[in-house]
Amino acid sequence: MARKAYLIADLGYGDAGKGSIVDFLARNTKASLVVRYNGGCQAAHNVVLPDGVEHTFSQYGSGTFAGAATFLSRFMVFCPENLMNEIDALIERGYEEAAKVYIDERAPITTLFHKSVNRIKERSRGNSRHGSCGQGIGETMQDVEDGIALCAGDLLKPDLEKKLTDIFNAKSKLVKNDGSVDYEYLSDSDIITDILHNYEDILGFVEIVKPNWLRENIPDVSIFEGAQGVLLDPRYGHWPHVTRGNTTLEQADELLDEVGGVETIRIGVTRAYAVRHGAGPLPTETRGENTPILKNEHNIKNKWQGKFRVGFFNVDEINKAIEACPVDYLAVTCLDHVETPWDYLRTGGWFREQESITKAIIHNTHLPILIESYGPTHKDKKINGELI
């Protein structure tokens, strides 16, 4: 039997419910590995269990509760401090066995210094913010482009302190003193000692692996979990409100091409309505009494991303994302949110009142819906037909 990989991509601006879909797929396909193929520690993929246990997966794969291991590819930005926090949270929830993850030695590392520069720059933009999550991903990707990034494999090398010091010196020159705690981190080299201790701790929970690890260890069924959304890709999004990485399935395809002999099932995830967290265009945004009440919403206003915004399902933008990132099937989430009268309000002419919203989505995207989600847990979802 051929090995299979389910490839997951968000067709919007993120926050479509990828974590919930990955958890559901891991349970229904018996996938034993989740590959985080892009993005970084800014991911916030929520998984809720029927017994009320929940976790926001950032660097662990969202199939962890279903028993799947995690592999961070060379395209995934790795933050040791954030991962240690996530390990602690999983242990508190009784998942001690989950406190280990495999990391490609080439995966770039984002440090406290990258975060500090990111946050100072974003604050300096005032009302013209780009929409950063404040996790330093853009600063790290700049180092990747410049060929000077600290990588996971460097955690095992004797010159780690020198490389970390070089990053500290370089980042300290990029911003002016704004009186914040972030600038203090860029002005006190003693922090490097603390960071090195943190890095030593994380090595007790992760395994840094060679470039051929995935090719030699990919199981019969795996899930490739994407981050952010296609409409945040710098090639397809609204500049400057975009990310610094590739948010399509291209990097998943590249990894699987290197493995060879794996059948792929490509799934695009979208909510039943449009969402965006923070700055940037949301063409169908709605406000006031016509805004739906979002049940059990995890995506609340926060310091960096700002307000969580909603709008009508945008066929033009979803089809733009599908053209940029071809998929075989759709997974539509939050169908429990689109109750009357939300279903039948004016939606730019694409929705016909006599159709269900799922039929309207199929009609306008020309793609079948493989998974429908009517709530946060895996028991709130249904499969249309067989999982290929």
VEXKEMI-264882 format. One record per residue: z, y, x of N, C-alpha, C in turn; residue number from 1. Coordinates in steps of 0.05 Angstrom, whole numbers. Example, Ala and Ser with C-alpha at 12.3 -4.5 7.8 and 13.67 -1.06 7.14 Angstrom:
BEGIN
[pamar [156, -114, 264], [156, -90, 246], [156, -66, 264], 1] [pamar [142, -45, 257], [143, -21, 273], [157, 1, 258], 2] 
This chain:
BEGIN
[pamar [0, -24, 17], [0, 0, 0], [0, 25, 18], 1] [pamar [-18, 44, 11], [-20, 68, 27], [5, 85, 25], 2] [pamar [12, 98, 47], [34, 117, 46], [26, 141, 30], 3] [pamar [46, 153, 16], [41, 176, -1], [58, 200, 7], 4] [pamar [47, 223, 3], [63, 248, 8], [58, 267, -15], 5] [pamar [79, 277, -27], [77, 296, -49], [81, 324, -36], 6] [pamar [61, 341, -39], [61, 367, -26], [67, 388, -48], 7] [pamar [88, 404, -42], [98, 423, -62], [94, 451, -52], 8] [pamar [81, 468, -68], [77, 496, -62], [83, 513, -87], 9] [pamar [95, 536, -83], [101, 555, -104], [76, 573, -108], 10] [pamar [67, 575, -133], [42, 590, -138], [47, 619, -144], 11] [pamar [72, 629, -141], [78, 657, -147], [90, 671, -124], 12] [pamar [112, 686, -130], [126, 702, -110], [152, 688, -101], 13] [pamar [154, 662, -105], [178, 648, -100], [195, 645, -125], 14] [pamar [218, 631, -122], [237, 628, -144], [226, 613, -168], 15] [pamar [207, 595, -163], [194, 580, -185], [210, 555, -193], 16] [pamar [230, 547, -177], [244, 523, -183], [236, 499, -166], 17] [pamar [227, 505, -141], [217, 483, -123], [239, 463, -117], 18] [pamar [264, 472, -113], [285, 454, -106], [290, 434, -128], 19] [pamar [290, 443, -153], [295, 425, -176], [272, 405, -178], 20] [pamar [248, 413, -173], [225, 394, -174], [226, 374, -152], 21] [pamar [234, 382, -128], [236, 364, -105], [257, 343, -111], 22] [pamar [280, 352, -121], [302, 333, -128], [292, 312, -148], 23] [pamar [278, 322, -169], [267, 304, -190], [247, 284, -178], 24] [pamar [229, 294, -161], [209, 276, -149], [222, 256, -131], 25] [pamar [242, 264, -115], [255, 246, -97], [267, 222, -112], 26] [pamar [278, 228, -135], [290, 207, -151], [270, 189, -164], 27] [pamar [247, 200, -172], [227, 185, -188], [206, 171, -170], 28] [pamar [205, 179, -145], [185, 166, -127], [199, 150, -105], 29] [pamar [226, 151, -104], [241, 138, -83], [234, 148, -55], 30] [pamar [226, 174, -54], [220, 186, -28], [245, 186, -10], 31] [pamar [242, 178, 15], [264, 177, 33], [264, 199, 54], 32] [pamar [245, 217, 53], [244, 239, 72], [232, 263, 59], 33] [pamar [245, 286, 63], [235, 312, 55], [228, 328, 81], 34] [pamar [203, 337, 82], [194, 353, 105], [193, 382, 97], 35] [pamar [209, 399, 110], [207, 427, 106], [185, 437, 125], 36] [pamar [162, 443, 113], [138, 448, 130], [133, 477, 136], 37] [pamar [148, 496, 123], [143, 524, 129], [168, 540, 122], 38] [pamar [167, 566, 125], [190, 583, 116], [213, 582, 136], 39] [pamar [237, 588, 126], [260, 589, 143], [286, 589, 127], 40] [pamar [306, 600, 139], [333, 599, 127], [336, 619, 104], 41] [pamar [315, 634, 98], [317, 652, 74], [312, 637, 48], 42] [pamar [304, 611, 50], [300, 595, 26], [325, 592, 10], 43] [pamar [323, 592, -16], [346, 587, -34], [337, 570, -57], 44] [pamar [336, 544, -51], [326, 524, -70], [349, 510, -84], 45] [pamar [353, 517, -109], [377, 508, -124], [372, 480, -137], 46] [pamar [392, 463, -133], [393, 437, -146], [419, 434, -161], 47] [pamar [417, 427, -186], [441, 423, -203], [440, 394, -213], 48] [pamar [463, 380, -210], [466, 353, -219], [477, 352, -248], 49] [pamar [472, 331, -262], [482, 329, -290], [513, 332, -292], 50] [pamar [528, 325, -270], [557, 327, -271], [567, 355, -264], 51] [pamar [548, 374, -260], [556, 401, -254], [556, 408, -224], 52] [pamar [554, 389, -206], [552, 395, -178], [526, 409, -172], 53] [pamar [527, 430, -156], [503, 444, -150], [504, 455, -121], 54] [pamar [481, 459, -110], [479, 469, -82], [453, 485, -79], 55] [pamar [454, 506, -64], [430, 521, -57], [420, 512, -30], 56] [pamar [399, 497, -30], [388, 486, -5], [372, 507, 9], 57] [pamar [379, 511, 35], [366, 532, 51], [349, 519, 73], 58] [pamar [361, 501, 88], [346, 487, 109], [345, 457, 105], 59] [pamar [365, 446, 92], [364, 418, 83], [342, 416, 62], 60] [pamar [329, 392, 61], [310, 387, 40], [325, 384, 13], 61] [pamar [312, 391, -8], [324, 391, -35], [326, 363, -46], 62] [pamar [317, 343, -31], [321, 315, -40], [346, 303, -29], 63] [pamar [363, 319, -17], [388, 309, -4], [406, 294, -23], 64] [pamar [411, 306, -46], [428, 293, -66], [416, 266, -75], 65] [pamar [390, 263, -74], [377, 239, -82], [375, 218, -59], 66] [pamar [387, 225, -36], [388, 207, -14], [367, 210, 7], 67] [pamar [349, 230, 5], [328, 233, 24], [337, 248, 50], 68] [pamar [327, 239, 73], [333, 252, 98], [316, 278, 100], 69] [pamar [322, 295, 120], [307, 320, 123], [295, 322, 151], 70] [pamar [271, 332, 151], [257, 338, 177], [248, 367, 176], 71] [pamar [256, 382, 196], [246, 410, 199], [223, 410, 218], 72] [pamar [200, 417, 209], [176, 416, 225], [175, 439, 245], 73] [pamar [155, 439, 262], [152, 460, 282], [145, 487, 269], 74] [pamar [137, 487, 243], [131, 511, 229], [154, 523, 214], 75] [pamar [177, 509, 215], [201, 518, 200], [219, 533, 219], 76] [pamar [227, 558, 211], [246, 574, 227], [274, 564, 222], 77] [pamar [287, 557, 244], [313, 544, 244], [335, 564, 252], 78] [pamar [356, 565, 235], [379, 583, 242], [404, 565, 245], 79] [pamar [414, 561, 269], [437, 543, 273], [462, 552, 257], 80] [pamar [468, 578, 256], [492, 587, 242], [490, 581, 212], 81] [pamar [467, 588, 201], [463, 582, 172], [464, 553, 166], 82] [pamar [452, 536, 184], [452, 508, 179], [481, 497, 180], 83] [pamar [497, 507, 198], [525, 498, 200], [540, 505, 175], 84] [pamar [535, 528, 164], [547, 536, 138], [539, 517, 116], 85] [pamar [513, 509, 116], [503, 491, 96], [515, 463, 99], 86] [pamar [518, 454, 123], [531, 428, 128], [560, 429, 117], 87] [pamar [575, 450, 123], [602, 452, 113], [603, 451, 82], 88] [pamar [584, 465, 70], [583, 465, 40], [577, 437, 29], 89] [pamar [559, 422, 42], [552, 395, 33], [576, 376, 37], 90] [pamar [590, 379, 59], [614, 363, 64], [635, 368, 43], 91] [pamar [638, 393, 36], [658, 400, 15], [650, 387, -12], 92] [pamar [625, 382, -16], [616, 369, -41], [616, 339, -39], 93] [pamar [625, 328, -17], [627, 300, -14], [603, 287, -2], 94] [pamar [585, 302, 11], [561, 291, 23], [562, 291, 53], 95] [pamar [584, 279, 64], [587, 277, 93], [563, 263, 106], 96] [pamar [553, 243, 92], [530, 228, 104], [505, 245, 106], 97] [pamar [504, 268, 92], [481, 285, 93], [482, 304, 116], 98] [pamar [504, 305, 130], [508, 325, 151], [493, 320, 176], 99] [pamar [468, 312, 175], [451, 309, 198], [422, 314, 190], 100] [pamar [407, 325, 207], [379, 332, 201], [363, 330, 226], 101] [pamar [337, 322, 224], [319, 319, 247], [304, 345, 249], 102] [pamar [302, 355, 274], [288, 381, 279], [268, 378, 302], 103] [pamar [244, 385, 296], [223, 385, 317], [232, 404, 339], 104] [pamar [230, 396, 364], [239, 412, 386], [224, 439, 389], 105] [pamar [201, 441, 375], [185, 465, 376], [192, 485, 354], 106] [pamar [210, 477, 336], [217, 495, 314], [230, 521, 325], 107] [pamar [220, 544, 318], [232, 569, 328], [260, 574, 316], 108] [pamar [277, 587, 332], [304, 593, 324], [306, 623, 318], 109] [pamar [318, 629, 295], [325, 657, 290], [355, 661, 297], 110] [pamar [361, 682, 311], [388, 687, 321], [401, 710, 305], 111] [pamar [426, 714, 311], [440, 737, 299], [427, 763, 306], 112] [pamar [414, 764, 330], [401, 789, 339], [376, 794, 323], 113] [pamar [361, 773, 316], [337, 777, 299], [346, 787, 271], 114] [pamar [367, 776, 261], [377, 785, 235], [385, 814, 235], 115] [pamar [399, 822, 256], [409, 850, 258], [386, 870, 259], 116] [pamar [366, 864, 275], [343, 882, 276], [329, 884, 249], 117] [pamar [325, 861, 237], [313, 859, 211], [327, 877, 190], 118] [pamar [354, 875, 190], [370, 889, 170], [370, 919, 175], 119] [pamar [372, 927, 200], [372, 956, 207], [345, 968, 200], 120] [pamar [323, 954, 206], [296, 964, 199], [293, 967, 169], 121] [pamar [302, 946, 154], [298, 947, 125], [314, 969, 112], 122] [pamar [339, 973, 121], [355, 995, 111], [343, 1022, 116], 123] [pamar [330, 1024, 139], [318, 1050, 147], [294, 1058, 130], 124] [pamar [283, 1039, 115], [260, 1045, 97], [269, 1058, 71], 125] [pamar [295, 1058, 66], [304, 1071, 42], [292, 1060, 16], 126] [pamar [280, 1077, 0], [268, 1068, -25], [241, 1055, -21], 127] [pamar [232, 1053, 4], [206, 1040, 9], [209, 1013, 22], 128] [pamar [230, 999, 15], [235, 973, 26], [211, 954, 22], 129] [pamar [208, 935, 41], [187, 915, 39], [195, 892, 22], 130] [pamar [221, 887, 20], [230, 864, 4], [241, 842, 21], 131] [pamar [253, 848, 44], [264, 828, 62], [288, 814, 50], 132] [pamar [293, 789, 59], [317, 775, 52], [340, 780, 72], 133] [pamar [334, 795, 93], [354, 802, 113], [362, 779, 131], 134] [pamar [344, 759, 134], [351, 736, 151], [336, 735, 177], 135] [pamar [321, 756, 184], [309, 757, 210], [284, 740, 214], 136] [pamar [272, 731, 193], [249, 713, 196], [225, 728, 208], 137] [pamar [220, 752, 198], [197, 768, 209], [200, 773, 239], 138] [pamar [224, 780, 247], [229, 786, 276], [225, 760, 292], 139] [pamar [233, 738, 281], [229, 712, 295], [200, 705, 297], 140] [pamar [185, 709, 275], [156, 703, 276], [141, 721, 295], 141] [pamar [151, 746, 299], [139, 763, 319], [142, 751, 347], 142] [pamar [166, 739, 352], [170, 726, 378], [152, 702, 381], 143] [pamar [147, 688, 359], [129, 665, 360], [101, 674, 367], 144] [pamar [92, 695, 354], [65, 706, 360], [63, 716, 389], 145] [pamar [86, 726, 400], [86, 737, 427], [91, 715, 448], 146] [pamar [96, 690, 438], [100, 668, 457], [127, 668, 471], 147] [pamar [147, 682, 459], [173, 684, 473], [196, 673, 455], 148] [pamar [190, 659, 435], [210, 650, 416], [229, 629, 428], 149] [pamar [254, 631, 421], [274, 610, 427], [268, 587, 408], 150] [pamar [268, 563, 418], [261, 540, 401], [284, 519, 401], 151] [pamar [283, 501, 381], [305, 481, 378], [309, 466, 404], 152] [pamar [288, 459, 418], [290, 444, 443], [306, 459, 464], 153] [pamar [306, 486, 463], [321, 502, 482], [351, 497, 480], 154] [pamar [361, 487, 457], [389, 482, 454], [399, 460, 473], 155] [pamar [380, 445, 484], [387, 422, 502], [382, 429, 531], 156] [pamar [373, 453, 537], [365, 460, 564], [386, 477, 578], 157] [pamar [388, 475, 605], [409, 489, 620], [406, 519, 621], 158] [pamar [382, 529, 615], [377, 558, 616], [380, 572, 589], 159] [pamar [394, 559, 570], [397, 570, 543], [410, 597, 543], 160] [pamar [431, 600, 559], [446, 626, 560], [427, 648, 569], 161] [pamar [411, 643, 589], [393, 663, 599], [372, 671, 578], 162] [pamar [361, 651, 564], [341, 657, 544], [354, 673, 521], 163] [pamar [378, 667, 514], [392, 681, 493], [398, 710, 501], 164] [pamar [406, 713, 527], [411, 740, 537], [385, 756, 538], 165] [pamar [363, 744, 545], [338, 759, 544], [331, 768, 516], 166] [pamar [336, 752, 496], [331, 760, 469], [349, 783, 461], 167] [pamar [375, 781, 468], [394, 803, 463], [384, 829, 475], 168] [pamar [376, 828, 500], [367, 853, 513], [342, 864, 500], 169] [pamar [323, 847, 493], [298, 856, 480], [303, 868, 453], 170] [pamar [319, 854, 437], [323, 864, 409], [340, 889, 409], 171] [pamar [358, 892, 428], [375, 916, 429], [359, 942, 432], 172] [pamar [336, 939, 443], [319, 963, 449], [302, 971, 425], 173] [pamar [302, 955, 404], [283, 960, 382], [293, 979, 360], 174] [pamar [319, 983, 359], [331, 1000, 338], [351, 1019, 349], 175] [pamar [356, 1040, 333], [376, 1060, 341], [403, 1054, 327], 176] [pamar [424, 1064, 339], [451, 1060, 328], [453, 1072, 300], 177] [pamar [458, 1055, 280], [461, 1065, 252], [491, 1063, 243], 178] [pamar [508, 1056, 262], [537, 1055, 256], [544, 1030, 241], 179] [pamar [527, 1010, 238], [532, 987, 222], [543, 964, 240], 180] [pamar [553, 944, 226], [562, 920, 240], [538, 907, 254], 181] [pamar [515, 908, 241], [491, 897, 254], [485, 909, 281], 182] [pamar [489, 935, 284], [484, 947, 310], [506, 939, 330], 183] [pamar [530, 935, 320], [551, 926, 339], [544, 899, 352], 184] [pamar [531, 881, 336], [522, 856, 348], [501, 860, 370], 185] [pamar [486, 881, 368], [465, 887, 387], [475, 903, 411], 186] [pamar [500, 910, 410], [511, 927, 432], [534, 913, 447], 187] [pamar [541, 889, 439], [563, 874, 451], [553, 847, 461], 188] [pamar [548, 846, 487], [537, 821, 499], [557, 798, 498], 189] [pamar [583, 804, 494], [603, 783, 492], [598, 764, 469], 190] [pamar [583, 773, 449], [577, 756, 426], [561, 732, 434], 191] [pamar [547, 733, 457], [531, 711, 466], [548, 686, 471], 192] [pamar [572, 690, 481], [590, 667, 486], [597, 653, 460], 193] [pamar [603, 669, 439], [609, 657, 413], [585, 642, 402], 194] [pamar [561, 653, 405], [537, 640, 395], [533, 614, 409], 195] [pamar [537, 613, 435], [533, 588, 450], [552, 566, 440], 196] [pamar [577, 574, 433], [596, 555, 422], [586, 544, 395], 197] [pamar [575, 562, 379], [564, 554, 353], [541, 534, 356], 198] [pamar [524, 540, 376], [501, 523, 381], [510, 495, 390], 199] [pamar [531, 494, 406], [542, 469, 415], [553, 452, 391], 200] [pamar [565, 466, 373], [576, 452, 349], [554, 440, 332], 201] [pamar [532, 455, 329], [510, 445, 311], [498, 420, 322], 202] [pamar [498, 417, 349], [486, 393, 361], [500, 367, 353], 203] [pamar [525, 369, 343], [539, 346, 334], [529, 336, 307], 204] [pamar [512, 352, 293], [503, 345, 266], [472, 342, 264], 205] [pamar [457, 351, 283], [428, 349, 282], [417, 333, 305], 206] [pamar [393, 324, 302], [379, 310, 323], [353, 325, 329], 207] [pamar [351, 336, 354], [327, 349, 363], [308, 328, 372], 208] [pamar [284, 328, 360], [265, 306, 365], [239, 315, 377], 209] [pamar [225, 297, 389], [200, 302, 403], [177, 307, 382], 210] [pamar [155, 319, 392], [133, 325, 373], [121, 301, 358], 211] [pamar [124, 277, 369], [112, 254, 355], [130, 241, 335], 212] [pamar [153, 253, 329], [173, 240, 312], [162, 235, 284], 213] [pamar [149, 254, 272], [140, 251, 244], [119, 229, 243], 214] [pamar [101, 228, 262], [80, 208, 262], [91, 180, 264], 215] [pamar [113, 177, 279], [125, 151, 283], [145, 143, 261], 216] [pamar [154, 163, 246], [176, 157, 227], [170, 164, 198], 217] [pamar [146, 173, 192], [141, 180, 164], [142, 155, 147], 218] [pamar [157, 156, 124], [161, 132, 108], [138, 128, 88], 219] [pamar [141, 108, 72], [120, 102, 52], [117, 125, 32], 220] [pamar [139, 138, 25], [137, 161, 6], [153, 184, 18], 221] [pamar [141, 207, 20], [154, 231, 30], [147, 255, 12], 222] [pamar [163, 276, 15], [157, 301, 0], [157, 323, 20], 223] [pamar [136, 340, 18], [133, 363, 35], [141, 388, 19], 224] [pamar [164, 399, 25], [176, 420, 9], [169, 448, 20], 225] [pamar [154, 464, 5], [146, 490, 14], [167, 511, 8], 226] [pamar [163, 534, 21], [182, 557, 18], [167, 581, 7], 227] [pamar [181, 599, -5], [170, 624, -16], [148, 619, -36], 228] [pamar [126, 635, -36], [105, 631, -55], [78, 639, -44], 229] [pamar [57, 629, -54], [30, 635, -44], [24, 665, -46], 230] [pamar [34, 678, -66], [29, 707, -70], [46, 724, -51], 231] [pamar [61, 712, -34], [76, 726, -12], [62, 722, 15], 232] [pamar [41, 706, 15], [26, 701, 40], [12, 727, 47], 233] [pamar [13, 735, 73], [1, 761, 81], [-29, 763, 75], 234] [pamar [-43, 740, 71], [-71, 741, 65], [-77, 744, 35], 235] [pamar [-57, 738, 18], [-62, 737, -11], [-43, 755, -27], 236] [pamar [-22, 765, -14], [-3, 781, -28], [-9, 810, -27], 237] [pamar [10, 826, -37], [7, 855, -38], [21, 868, -14], 238] [pamar [7, 876, 6], [18, 888, 30], [32, 914, 23], 239] [pamar [55, 920, 35], [70, 905, 56], [91, 886, 45], 240] [pamar [90, 881, 19], [110, 864, 6], [103, 834, 9], 241] [pamar [101, 826, 34], [93, 798, 40], [112, 787, 61], 242] [pamar [109, 761, 66], [125, 748, 87], [108, 747, 113], 243] [pamar [120, 738, 135], [106, 736, 160], [95, 707, 165], 244] [pamar [97, 690, 145], [88, 663, 150], [66, 654, 131], 245] [pamar [57, 629, 134], [37, 617, 117], [51, 603, 94], 246] [pamar [45, 611, 70], [59, 600, 47], [42, 581, 30], 247] [pamar [18, 575, 40], [0, 556, 27], [7, 528, 37], 248] [pamar [-9, 508, 29], [-5, 481, 39], [-18, 474, 65], 249] [pamar [-29, 495, 78], [-44, 490, 103], [-28, 477, 125], 250] [pamar [-3, 485, 128], [13, 474, 150], [22, 445, 143], 251] [pamar [27, 440, 117], [32, 412, 109], [8, 395, 115], 252] [pamar [-16, 405, 109], [-41, 390, 115], [-43, 385, 145], 253] [pamar [-37, 405, 161], [-39, 402, 190], [-20, 380, 200], 254] [pamar [4, 380, 190], [23, 359, 198], [14, 331, 190], 255] [pamar [3, 329, 166], [-6, 303, 157], [-32, 294, 170], 256] [pamar [-49, 313, 178], [-72, 305, 194], [-64, 292, 220], 257] [pamar [-42, 302, 232], [-32, 291, 257], [-21, 263, 253], 258] [pamar [-9, 258, 229], [2, 232, 223], [-20, 212, 217], 259] [pamar [-39, 220, 199], [-61, 203, 191], [-53, 181, 172], 260] [pamar [-73, 174, 155], [-69, 151, 136], [-49, 156, 114], 261] [pamar [-46, 181, 105], [-27, 186, 83], [-42, 198, 60], 262] [pamar [-39, 186, 36], [-50, 197, 12], [-33, 221, 3], 263] [pamar [-46, 242, -6], [-31, 266, -14], [-35, 272, -43], 264] [pamar [-13, 281, -56], [-13, 291, -83], [-3, 319, -82], 265] [pamar [-20, 338, -89], [-14, 366, -86], [-5, 379, -112], 266] [pamar [19, 390, -112], [31, 400, -136], [38, 430, -133], 267] [pamar [28, 446, -151], [34, 474, -151], [56, 479, -172], 268] [pamar [78, 493, -164], [100, 498, -181], [99, 527, -192], 269] [pamar [103, 530, -218], [105, 557, -230], [125, 556, -253], 270] [pamar [138, 579, -257], [153, 581, -281], [134, 586, -305], 271] [pamar [145, 584, -329], [130, 589, -353], [126, 619, -357], 272] [pamar [135, 635, -339], [132, 664, -340], [133, 674, -311], 273] [pamar [125, 699, -307], [124, 710, -280], [151, 721, -271], 274] [pamar [157, 717, -245], [182, 728, -234], [177, 739, -206], 275] [pamar [195, 758, -199], [194, 769, -172], [222, 779, -165], 276] [pamar [232, 773, -141], [258, 782, -133], [254, 805, -113], 277] [pamar [261, 829, -122], [260, 853, -104], [234, 868, -105], 278] [pamar [228, 881, -83], [205, 900, -82], [178, 887, -84], 279] [pamar [159, 902, -93], [131, 893, -95], [121, 892, -123], 280] [pamar [95, 891, -127], [83, 891, -153], [89, 866, -169], 281] [pamar [93, 869, -195], [95, 847, -214], [79, 857, -238], 282] [pamar [53, 852, -239], [35, 866, -258], [42, 862, -287], 283] [pamar [54, 840, -295], [61, 835, -323], [90, 839, -329], 284] [pamar [104, 854, -312], [133, 858, -316], [139, 870, -343], 285] [pamar [160, 860, -355], [169, 870, -381], [199, 878, -379], 286] [pamar [207, 897, -396], [234, 907, -395], [244, 910, -424], 287] [pamar [270, 914, -426], [281, 920, -452], [283, 896, -470], 288] [pamar [279, 900, -496], [284, 879, -516], [265, 856, -514], 289] [pamar [242, 860, -502], [222, 839, -499], [227, 821, -475], 290] [pamar [248, 827, -459], [254, 810, -436], [271, 786, -445], 291] [pamar [263, 762, -436], [277, 738, -445], [305, 736, -432], 292] [pamar [322, 723, -446], [349, 717, -434], [346, 692, -417], 293] [pamar [352, 695, -391], [349, 673, -372], [375, 656, -371], 294] [pamar [373, 632, -380], [396, 614, -381], [404, 603, -354], 295] [pamar [430, 604, -347], [440, 592, -323], [424, 602, -298], 296] [pamar [419, 628, -298], [401, 639, -277], [416, 642, -251], 297] [pamar [405, 629, -230], [416, 631, -203], [406, 657, -189], 298] [pamar [383, 667, -197], [370, 688, -182], [381, 716, -192], 299] [pamar [404, 723, -182], [417, 748, -190], [411, 770, -169], 300] [pamar [416, 794, -177], [412, 817, -159], [430, 813, -134], 301] [pamar [418, 818, -111], [434, 816, -86], [427, 839, -68], 302] [pamar [443, 842, -47], [442, 865, -29], [414, 869, -17], 303] [pamar [401, 847, -9], [376, 849, 6], [352, 848, -12], 304] [pamar [350, 829, -30], [326, 827, -46], [326, 846, -70], 305] [pamar [349, 854, -78], [350, 872, -101], [349, 858, -128], 306] [pamar [338, 870, -148], [338, 860, -175], [318, 837, -179], 307] [pamar [327, 818, -195], [309, 796, -203], [293, 805, -228], 308] [pamar [267, 804, -226], [249, 815, -246], [233, 794, -260], 309] [pamar [226, 798, -285], [211, 778, -300], [187, 792, -314], 310] [pamar [167, 776, -321], [144, 786, -336], [130, 763, -350], 311] [pamar [109, 769, -364], [93, 749, -378], [77, 732, -357], 312] [pamar [72, 707, -365], [56, 690, -348], [30, 704, -341], 313] [pamar [23, 705, -316], [0, 720, -307], [-22, 700, -298], 314] [pamar [-41, 696, -316], [-62, 676, -310], [-79, 685, -286], 315] [pamar [-86, 710, -284], [-102, 720, -262], [-89, 714, -235], 316] [pamar [-63, 720, -233], [-50, 716, -207], [-45, 686, -201], 317] [pamar [-39, 671, -221], [-36, 642, -217], [-62, 630, -208], 318] [pamar [-84, 637, -220], [-110, 627, -212], [-118, 636, -184], 319] [pamar [-110, 661, -177], [-114, 671, -150], [-100, 653, -130], 320] [pamar [-75, 645, -137], [-59, 628, -119], [-72, 600, -117], 321] [pamar [-81, 590, -140], [-94, 563, -139], [-119, 563, -123], 322] [pamar [-134, 585, -124], [-158, 587, -107], [-151, 587, -77], 323] [pamar [-129, 601, -71], [-121, 603, -43], [-108, 577, -33], 324] [pamar [-95, 563, -52], [-80, 539, -46], [-86, 517, -66], 325] [pamar [-109, 504, -63], [-117, 484, -83], [-96, 462, -87], 326] [pamar [-90, 456, -112], [-71, 435, -120], [-84, 416, -140], 327] [pamar [-73, 392, -143], [-83, 373, -162], [-69, 375, -189], 328] [pamar [-44, 383, -189], [-28, 384, -213], [-9, 408, -212], 329] [pamar [2, 414, -236], [22, 435, -239], [49, 422, -246], 330] [pamar [70, 435, -237], [97, 430, -247], [106, 456, -259], 331] [pamar [112, 457, -285], [119, 481, -299], [149, 480, -305], 332] [pamar [164, 500, -295], [193, 501, -298], [202, 522, -318], 333] [pamar [227, 521, -325], [240, 541, -343], [227, 543, -370], 334] [pamar [216, 521, -379], [204, 521, -406], [226, 524, -428], 335] [pamar [251, 519, -420], [273, 524, -439], [279, 554, -442], 336] [pamar [268, 570, -425], [272, 599, -426], [253, 613, -446], 337] [pamar [230, 600, -451], [209, 614, -467], [211, 606, -496], 338] [pamar [233, 613, -508], [237, 607, -536], [227, 630, -553], 339] [pamar [221, 625, -579], [213, 646, -597], [234, 668, -597], 340] [pamar [225, 694, -597], [197, 703, -600], [182, 707, -573], 341] [pamar [195, 699, -551], [182, 703, -525], [154, 690, -524], 342] [pamar [152, 666, -536], [127, 651, -535], [104, 666, -547], 343] [pamar [109, 682, -568], [88, 693, -584], [84, 723, -581], 344] [pamar [96, 734, -560], [92, 762, -555], [65, 766, -542], 345] [pamar [56, 791, -542], [30, 797, -529], [31, 791, -500], 346] [pamar [12, 776, -490], [12, 768, -462], [-15, 773, -449], 347] [pamar [-26, 796, -455], [-51, 804, -442], [-75, 790, -452], 348] [pamar [-73, 777, -475], [-96, 765, -488], [-101, 736, -481], 349] [pamar [-86, 724, -462], [-93, 697, -453], [-80, 676, -471], 350] [pamar [-58, 683, -484], [-43, 663, -499], [-50, 664, -529], 351] [pamar [-59, 641, -540], [-66, 640, -568], [-42, 629, -584], 352] [pamar [-36, 642, -605], [-11, 636, -620], [-10, 608, -630], 353] [pamar [-33, 595, -635], [-33, 569, -646], [-28, 547, -625], 354] [pamar [-28, 554, -600], [-24, 535, -578], [5, 535, -568], 355] [pamar [14, 513, -557], [39, 513, -543], [34, 526, -516], 356] [pamar [55, 536, -503], [51, 549, -478], [41, 530, -456], 357] [pamar [49, 505, -457], [38, 486, -438], [8, 481, -441], 358] [pamar [-1, 479, -466], [-30, 476, -471], [-45, 501, -463], 359] [pamar [-33, 524, -466], [-46, 549, -458], [-48, 550, -428], 360] [pamar [-28, 541, -414], [-29, 541, -384], [-51, 522, -375], 361] [pamar [-52, 498, -387], [-73, 479, -379], [-101, 490, -385], 362] [pamar [-104, 503, -408], [-130, 514, -416], [-139, 535, -397], 363] [pamar [-121, 552, -387], [-128, 575, -371], [-129, 570, -341], 364] [pamar [-116, 548, -332], [-116, 542, -303], [-135, 518, -297], 365] [pamar [-142, 503, -318], [-159, 479, -316], [-146, 458, -298], 366] [pamar [-119, 457, -300], [-104, 437, -285], [-85, 422, -303], 367] [pamar [-81, 396, -299], [-61, 382, -315], [-33, 388, -306], 368] [pamar [-14, 387, -325], [14, 391, -318], [26, 363, -314], 369] [pamar [35, 358, -290], [47, 332, -284], [77, 331, -292], 370] [pamar [91, 354, -287], [120, 355, -293], [126, 379, -310], 371] [pamar [141, 374, -331], [151, 396, -348], [182, 397, -345], 372] [pamar [193, 421, -340], [221, 423, -336], [234, 441, -358], 373] [pamar [254, 430, -372], [267, 444, -394], [296, 449, -388], 374] [pamar [303, 449, -362], [331, 454, -355], [335, 450, -325], 375] [pamar [359, 455, -314], [363, 455, -286], [365, 427, -273], 376] [pamar [373, 406, -288], [378, 380, -275], [353, 362, -277], 377] [pamar [355, 340, -262], [332, 321, -263], [329, 307, -290], 378] [pamar [351, 307, -305], [349, 295, -332], [336, 314, -352], 379] [pamar [331, 339, -345], [319, 358, -363], [288, 360, -359], 380] [pamar [277, 341, -345], [249, 341, -338], [234, 317, -349], 381] [pamar [208, 320, -352], [193, 297, -361], [166, 296, -346], 382] [pamar [156, 272, -343], [131, 267, -329], [109, 262, -350], 383] [pamar [87, 275, -346], [64, 270, -364], [45, 249, -351], 384] [pamar [48, 224, -360], [33, 203, -347], [48, 191, -324], 385] [pamar [35, 177, -307], [47, 163, -285], [47, 182, -260], 386] [pamar [67, 179, -244], [66, 193, -218], [46, 178, -201], 387] [pamar [26, 193, -192], [3, 180, -178], [12, 165, -153], 388] 
